[in-house]
Amino acid sequence: MKKIVSMMLLLAGLGSSAVAQSPIELNIQLDKPTGKISPHMWGVFFEDINLGADGGIYAELVKNRSFEFDQPWMAWKKLENGPEGTYLLLNDSKRKGNKRYLRLNNTTNLKLGLQNEGFRGMGVKSGEAYEFSLQYQRAATGMKIHVEVLNEQNKVIGEAEFPLNAATSWSEAAVKFSVSETTAKAKLNVWFIGSGTLDIDMLSLFPVDTWKGRPKGLRKDMVQMLADMKPGFIRFPGGCIVEGKDLANRFQWKKTVGPITERELIINRWNTEFKHRLTPDYFQTFGLGFFEYFLLAEDIGATPVPILNCGMACQFNTGEVVPLEELDEYVQDALDLIEFANGSIDTKWGKLRAEMGHPEPFHLKMLGIGNENWGPQYIERLAVFKKALNEKHPEISLIASSGTDPEGDRFDFLNEKLRAMNINIIDEHYYRPPSWFLSSASRYDNYDRNGVKIFAGEYASHTTRPNGPGKSTWEAALSEAAFMTGLERNADVVEMASYAPLFGHVDGWQWSPDLIWVDNLKVYGTPSYQVQKLYATNKGTSIIPIKREGEPVAGRDSLYASAVYDDLSQQLVLKVVNYNSKPIKVSLDIVSRKKLLATAQKITLANADLNVSNSLEEPLIISPKEDTVTYKGKKLVETFEPYSFTLIKMSTK
């Protein structure tokens, strides 16, 4: 009798184990797509925060090159002192934009010089060429410039010398030279040789090897990280810098185009925003201006999505607003921007675009009015913009803000008003903990399929780890991947999505987490970057329903999934997140008249430690692992690793 009972218990245990091992069944209706996916679905959001532009993607190595900071000598040091008035700072009100310059009065043949510290140092690489340039006037016969690049031990690792031609009006001189050592913390010495008076401005040092080899252009490795994502759009220039702390400090695109020497610098609104990360040397020189943003979008095949001030300053700061009767200037800026981007060269702003080297239009199709604005004052101003833009440019889709949060009274008010206005696209933002992203994977399942489209314009999963680069963890990225299955499943409603912020400098950040981290020499993608890249490079053209017992795969048993089909490559792409400490076995039942090829590609991001993050020293801890797998028939059994995000790409014919 005991033997029989023991056998029954053993069989019961085996039965329980067998049940536990039974695969979860997912049904995929390949021949019944539920909607089309926008070609610009997954994109990037750029804002000059964390030294993202100056000191980051804009490759200028000299800080405060034109003495226009609030403290004109910031970043500069006089190498040799002379009598009073030897170094004289002038402010010429007749000059456009860049009004200050330095006059050197060398009446006794002194050895005069300046040193610049760069942006947390200057990153230079052994064997690479750099170009030093400056604007000058009033050069006496025989005057020369001697430049030196110094390493951290103050050893000269690169130098050059060149004469200045006599000039009575502003001219430019430049020289190229190479350095013999790699260092992230170099300094620049500039020596002025010869007696007489010399006016100088725009002292500049750029790598010669910039993105696409453009003189005084963008940092090549940082742009390449964006290009590798194949983003469908790039939103610029922000972000809260669009609003400014007050309206005087708002982003004005017209001051960022035309000759770089005439662009008017302003303080960056992140300069003193975070008391624990004060950055008093953070300004916007606008060497990276609206023309360069449009050019960058074109370079990487992304749709340009500029955002303009709506007549409101940041509501977390002053909250200043322009009276409605004085809003015309702001509306005209929007109309003129469309002309700058799309107008013929016979128009005022189209002509300027052509003069800057791009006679062809930039094909602007979307325009954001306001950043994270809210309240009835926003709706009033938005209505003025909408009326003018719809009348003169009905071809331009307008993007409007739903505020700073994805729920609450502000959101509800704006969501109702914007839908009543029949705005084209509503921009929703959410910075939330991983738990919110996991629980919100079904957020858009019940949105109106025929209503306003959604732009998930800024989002990032915020863990409770200490601030800084290490906060960009696998836990955050995996929760984002789970949430993004919901965005993809609802791509007929969610037309665009972008993580934010984009860049963070390890020595100059104000905000974290960030998608891509850099120092003065290197760059790496966070786990979130790897997730975003996999989505953007595998976006598909049609939404394919993938369901579990007739319901979306949105968190039950910590499993999340979405599926797309790509008409061009003729591939079915499955995306599966296992947010679980144990592996999950899944049966994928693909219903289709199409024939599936037996060989498929499997791409996995996985790590059992949710706290792990990539770093400059170990940039690929979380990185894709690619395998070739073979399946038989259309019912596939696959095991997904613990804490993993997996893509399965299957070709059809």
N, C-alpha and C positions, 0 to 999 in steps of 0.2 A: 504493500500500500504506500509506504514511504517513497519507493522508487517511482510509482505512478505520479504522486504529488510533486516530487522533484522534477520529473519530466514535464509535467504541466507548467510548473513555474518557469522552467527553462524555455519552453515554447512561448509562454506569455512574454518573457523577457525579450526573446528574439523578435516576437511580433511587435513589441513596443519599439525596439531598435529599428525594425524595418520601417515602421510608420515614421519614425524620426528621420530616417534616411530618404524617405520618399521625396522626389524632387517637387519643387513648387512649379506649377504649370502656368505658363504665360502664352497667351494666344496673340498672334501677330497677323493682322489682315493686310497683307502686302498689296492686294489688288483694290483696297478700299481706302485710299488716302482721304484724310479729313480736311485738308487745306494745303495751301501753298506757303512756302517759307520765303520770306523776303531775302533778296540777294545781299542785303546789307544787315542781316540779322545780328551777327556778333561783331562788335567793334571795340574801339578803344576810346577812353576819355582822357584828354590831356589837360592838365592844369599846372601852372608854374608854382608848385608847392614842393617842399623837400629838396630845393635846388634842382628842380626838374628842368628848367630852361637855362637861365644864367647859372653857370657852375655845373650844368648837366648836359642836356642834349645839344645846346648851343655851344659850340666847341671853343669859344673864346676862353683863353687861359688867364687873361689880365682882369682883375676885379677893379671896378671904378675907373675904367680906362679913359674917361673924359672928365673926371673930377666933378661929376654932377651929383654924387651922393649928398645927403644932408650935411654930412661932415666931409668936405671936399678932399681931405687928406686921408680918409679911411682907406686902408690897404696899402698906402704908400709910406715910404720912409726916405728922408733925405740922406744921401750917402756922404755928402760933404757940405758943411755949412759955409756961408760967406757973409759979407756985410748985410745989414738990414736992407731988404728989397732985392736980394739976389734971386730968391724964388718968390715970384709975385703972382698971385691968383687974380685973374681978371674976369669980370662978368660983363659981357657985351649984349645988351638988350636987343640989338639989331639982328643978332644971329638967330636963326630958326631952330627951335628945339634945344640944341646943345649950346648953351650960352657961355659956359665957363671954359677957360683955357689957362695954361700956365706960361708965364713969361720968365725966361732965364736971363738975368743981366750979369754977364760975365765980363767985367771991365778989367780984371787983373789976371786973366788967363788961369783962373782956378780950375780944379778938377771937380766938375759938378756932376752929380748923379742921383738917380732915383732907384729905389727897390720896390717891387710889387710882390705881395705875398700870395696872390692867386686866390682861388676858391678852396680854402682849406689846403693850400698848397697847389702846385701845378703838376699834373700827371704827364710825364714825358717818357718816351721809349727809345731805347738804344737803337741807333742806326736810322731812326726816322727823321724826316725833314720838318722844319717849322718855319713859319714866316712871321717875322716881326715887321710891323708897319706903324707909321704915325703920320698925323697931319701936322704941317708946320708952315710958318711964314716968317719973314724978316731975317732969313739966314744970311749971315755975313760970309764973305769969301773965305774958303778954307775950313768951314765948320764940318765936323764929322760926328757920326753916332757910333758908339761901340756898345754892343749888347752882349750879355753873358747870361747863361742859364746855370744856376748853382744847385748842387744836390743838398741833402740835409746836413752834410758836414761842411757846407759852404765851399766846396770844391767846384771849380768851373768845369762843366761837362759839355758845354757848347758855346760858341761865340762867333761873332761876325762884326765887321766894321764897314761902314759905307759913308760916302760924302753926301752933303746936302747941297743941291744946286741953289744958287741965289734965287729967292722968291719973295716978291712983294705982296702976293696974295696967297691964300691957303692952297697948299699943294700936298701931295702924298709921296712918301718915300718908303721903300720896303726892301727887305733882304731875306733870303732863305739860307738856312744852315741846318746842320744835323747835330744831334747830341750823341754822346758816347756811352750813356748809362741810363738805365731805367730807374725811375723813382716817382713815387706818387706825391712827394712833398717838395718839389723844386721851387725855386724863387727866380725872379728875373731882375737883373741889374741893367740899367740903361745909363750910359755915360755920355755926356755932352762935351765934345772937344772943340776948343777954339774960342777966341774972344769975340765979344759983341753981344747983341741982343737976339734972342731966339724965342718965338712963340710956338708952343707945342700943344697938341690935343690928340685924342683918340689913339693913345699908345696901346698896341694890340699884339697879341701872339696867338697864332692859330696853328694846329697841325696842318700840313699840306694834304695828308691823306684823310680827307673828310668824306662824308656820304656823297657818292657820285662825283667825287673830286671837285666839288664846287668850292671856289675860293671863299674863305671866311664862312664856312658852312656848318653842317651839323656833325655831331660825333657819330662816327660810322657804326660802331658796335651797338650803340643804343638804338639807332634807327633800324639796324638789322634785326634786332629782337622784335620790333613791331612788324617789319616786313615778313618775318617768319610766321607770324600769326595769321597772315592773309586777312586782316580785318576788313569787314564790310563797310565801315565808316570810321572817321575820326572826329570826335566832338572836341571843340576848342573855343576859346582859350581857358575855359573853366565852367563851373566852379565859382567860388566866392570872389575871386579876383574880378569877375565880370561886374559884380555889384560895388566892390570897394567898401572900405569902412565908412566913407562918406562919398557923396557924389563927385567931389573934386578928385577923388582917388579911384574913380571907376575906370574900367578898361574902355578906352576910346580908340576904335580900330583905325581911324584916320591918322592918328598920331603914330601908328606903327608901320606905315607904308611910306614909300618914297625913299630917298637917299638915307642910308643908315646914319650918316653924320648929322642928319636933321631930325631924327626921331627923339621925342621928348621923354626922358626917363622919369619914372615915378617910383615911389616906395612900394614894395610888395606888401599886400595887406596881411601876409603871414609873418611879417617882420617882428611884430610884438604880440601876436594873437595868443600864443600859448606861453604863459608866464614861466612854466618850467622848461621851455625851449626857446628862450629869447634869441632872435636872430637879427641883431641891429644892422648887419651888413647885407640884408636881403632887399634888393631893388630889382626893377624890371628895366633893362636897357632897350628892350624891343628889337634887338638884333634878330630875334625870332619874332617876327610880326605876322600880320594877317596874310601877306603875300607868301611868306615862307610856310605858314600853316597850310594854305591851299596847295602849295607846291609839294609839301610832304604828303598830303592826302593823295595827290596824283601819283607821286612816286611809288607808293605802296598799294595802289589800286583801291583806295578807300574813298567812299563818298564823303565830301566835306560837310560837317554839321556845325556851323558857327552859332554861338549863343551871344546875344546882345543885351545890354542893359535896357530895362524897360522904364527907366525914370525912377528907380528905387535903389537906395543903398542897402547894404546888408542889414537885415532887421535884428540880427544879434548884436550889432554895433549901434550906429546912430539911427538907422531906420529912416533916413531922410527920403523925402519924395519930392519930385518935381510937380508944381501945380499943373493940373490938367491943361490949363490954357497956355502953358509953356512947354508942352510935350512935343511940339512940332520938330524941334531940333533932333530929338531922339528918334522920332519916326523917320525923319529925313536921312539920318545915319543908316537906318535899315534899308531904305530905298536905294541909297547910294552904294551900299555894300552889294546889293544884287547887281547893280550896274558895274561895279568893280569886278565882280566874279563872272558875270555873264554878258555884259554889254559889249557892243561893237567898239572898235578902236576909234570910231568917230565921236563917241561920247566922252565926257570929261573923265570919268573914272575908268572906263575901258581903255582910254588912251594912256592913263597912268600905268595900268596893268601891262600894256604893250611896251611902254618905256622901261618897265622893270624887267622885260625879257620874256613876256608871255602874251603874245598877241591873241592866241587862241583862248576861248572862254574856259572857265574852270567847271562849268556845268553844275552850278549850285541848284539843288532841288529842295533843300530843307533849311529852315531857319528857326532857331530858338529865341523866344521873347521872354527874357527874365531867367534867372537861375533857380534859386530856392526861395522864391517870393511867395507870399501868402496874403490872405485877407481881402476884404472888399476893395482896398486901395489898389491891389494888384489887378483884380478883375476890371476895374474902371480903366486902368491904363492899357491893359491888354486889349480891351475892346477898341480903343483908338487905333492901336497898331493893326489889329485884325481888319478893321474897316479899310484903312488905307492900303494895306498890302493885298488884301483880296481884290480890291478894285484895280490896282495897277499890276499886280503879279499873281493872278489866280493859279499859276503853275507852281508856285512855291508852297510847300506844305509847312504849316506853322506848328511849332512845338511849344507847349505851355507847361508851367510848373504846377505840380500838386503839393508843393511845400517840402518840408524836411523829413516828414514821417509817413509811413505807409498806412497809418490808421489814426483815429482821433478826430476831434472836432474840426481842426484845420483841414485835414485831408477830406473829410466828408463834405465840408463846405465847398472846397475847390473842385472836387470830383463832380458834384452836382452842377455847379456853375459852368465848368468847362464843357461838360456834355451838353448842357442847354445851349451854349454858344456854338456847338458843333465845331469845336477846335479839331484840327487834324490828328494831333498826337499829344497824349498826356505823358509828361515826364515824371515817373515815380522813383523815389530814392529810398533806400533802406540800408542803414548801417546797424546791424543787429548781431546778437550772439548766435553761435551755431544752432542752438535749439530752435530759434525763430526760423532759420532757413529750412531746417528739417521739417518743421510743422507747417511750413507755408508752401510746400511743393504743389499743393492743389489750389493755390491762391487764385489762379486765373481760369480754373475749370468752368466756373459759372458766369464769367464775364460775358457781356452781350457780344455775340459773334458778328453782328452787323453794325456795331457802334464805333466809337472812337478807338483808334489804335493806341497801344501802350509802348512807351520807351522806358525800359528799366535803365535809367540814365546813370545812376550811381548806386553801387552796392558793394559791400564787403562784409564778410563774417568776422566779427571782432571777438577774439578769445580774451580771457582774463589774464593772459601772461603779461610780463613787463613790456613796456613800450619798446619800440625799436625793431630792427630787422628780424629778430627771433620771434616776433609776434605773428609773422606770416607762416602759420603752422599747417600741417597736414590736416588737423582737425578742422580748421577754418576752410581749407580748400575742398575737403570732401563734403562738408555741409553745403558749400556752394554748388558743387557738382550735382548733389541731390536736388537742390532747388532748381537748377538749370534744366533738369529733366522736365520740370513743370513748365518752364518758359518754352522749351522746345515743343512739348506736347500742345501748347497753346500758341504756337507761332502764327496762327491766323489772327490772333488778337495782339500778341506781343511782337511788334515789328522790329524792335531793336533792343539791344542790351549791352551794357558796358560796365566793367569793374572800375572802381575808383578808390584811391588815386592810382596813377600809372607808375610814376617813378619815385624812388626815395634814395637820397644820398646817405651813406652810412655815417658820415660825419656832419651832415647838415639837414637832418630831417626834422619836421615839426609834427608829422602825423604818421601813424602806422595802424594797421598793416598797409603794405603797398604791393603792387603787382611785380615790379622789377626793381631790384636794388643795385646800386652802383657805388664804386669809389672813383678816384680820379683815373684809374687804369682799367678796371675790370667791371663786368656786368654779369648778373645772373638772374634767372627767372625763379620766382617762388613756386611752391606747390600750386598756388592759385593760378600762376602764369601757365603752368603745365595743363591745368584743367581748361582754362580759357582757350589755349592754343588747340587742344584736341576738339573742342566744340567748334571753333572758328574754321578749322581746316577740314571739318567733316560735317558741314551744316546741312547738306542735302537740299533738295528742291521741294519735296512733299512730305507732309506729316503722315506717318503710318501709325495707325492705332495699335498699341500693345497693351493688353489687359490681363488682369487676373480675376477670374470668375466674373467677368463683365465689368470690372471696375479698373480705373487707372492704377498703375503700379506706383504708389505715392507714399510709402512709409510702412505699410504692414510688414511685420517681421524685419523692419529696418531695410527693406528692399525698395529701390526706386529705379524706374526705367522709362526710356523714351526710344522712339525709332523714327528714322527718316529714310527716304529713298532719294537717290541722286540720279536724275535723268541723264546727265552728261556721262558719268562714269558707269551708269547702270549697276549701281551698288545699293544694297540694303545695309544701313548702318544702325546697329543696336547699341545703346548706351545704358549701362547697368551700374548702379551704385549699391554695394553691400556695406551698409553702415553698421557692422556687426563684428563682434570679436571672434566669431567662428565662420568657417566657410559655409556657403549656401549653394546647394545643388538645385539647378533650375532646368526644367524642360521647356524648350522653345518650340512651340507648334506654329510653323509658318504656313499660312493658308494662301496659296497663290497658283495661278496658271503658269507663271514663269518658272523656268528651270533654274535651280540653284546649282552653281558650280561647287564641287566637293571641297575645293581648297579655299580657305578663308584666312583673313588676317585678324589676329587678336592682339589688342594693345591694352596694356594694364598699367595703371598707377596704383601702388599699394604699399602700405607699411603698417605693421601691427602697433606701432607707437604713434598715437595721434599727436603727441607733443613735438615730433620731429619737424625740423624746417631746413631748407637749403641755406647755404651761406657762401661767402666769397671763397672760403677754404674748401668747402664741399658743396659745389653748386648743383650736383645731380643726385642727391640722396633720394629725392622724389623726382623721378623722370620716367618716361615711357619705356616699358619693356615690350618688345614686339615678338610675336610668335606666329608661325604658320600652322594652322590647324586644319584637320580634315573631318568633314561631317558626311554622313550618309542620309539621303532623303531630306525630308522637310520637318522632321521632328528631332530636334537636337538636344542633347543633354550636356550641360556645361556647369562646372563648379566655379564659383566666384570667390576669390580670396577674401579673408577678413579685411575689413576697412579698405575697400578697393573701389576704384572706378575703372570700368572695363568697356572697351569698344570692340565689337565684332563686325567686321566688314565683309559682306558676302556678295559676290558678283552674280549677276543673273544674265540670262540670254533667252 
